[in-house]
Amino acid sequence: MSKINVCIFLFACFALGLPLWGMQANGDGGGNIHSCTGACYEQWKSESGGVVALAAAQAEARASASPEELGKRAYLGCVACHGAGGEGGVGPAVVGQSATDIAQKLVQYRNGETRGSQSALMWSQAAQLSEADIDNLAAYIGTL
């Protein structure tokens, strides 16, 4: 085996193994989903109502959430560039902008319009947003 093949193999093991290890070791439900079976599963199901009840509760929580609450959750995808408080960083500051301005800009990005030198970064992000997503994000950013 050549040196380059060994390097590729080690990189592949690292690149695939690290995320899998992280999902199992993060303590956030990413471990082996089959570790609770039989009586353990039945006990969990009787205590929680099972997967269907949990999904229904999550859907109800989303349905009763305000646009600002929904926007806050969606804004997690914006933090890397716009900062946790909207102060900017890689991308411009959004703090202090009105919800109307934010919504208008997101629609323009979603439509592929150029708004500045970093527009290309926003096109793919905004393309994923529905009208409700845009309204929710704008409502949240308007509170920053």
Buried (B, 14 or more C-beta within 10 A) or exposed (E): EEEEEEEEEEEEEEEEEEEEEEEEEEEEEBEEEEEEEEEEEEEEBEEEEBEEEEEEEEEEEEEEBEBBBBBBEBBEEBEEBBBEEBEEEEBBBBBEBEBEBBBBBBBBBBEEEEEEEEBEBBBEBBEEBEEEBBBBBBBBBBEB
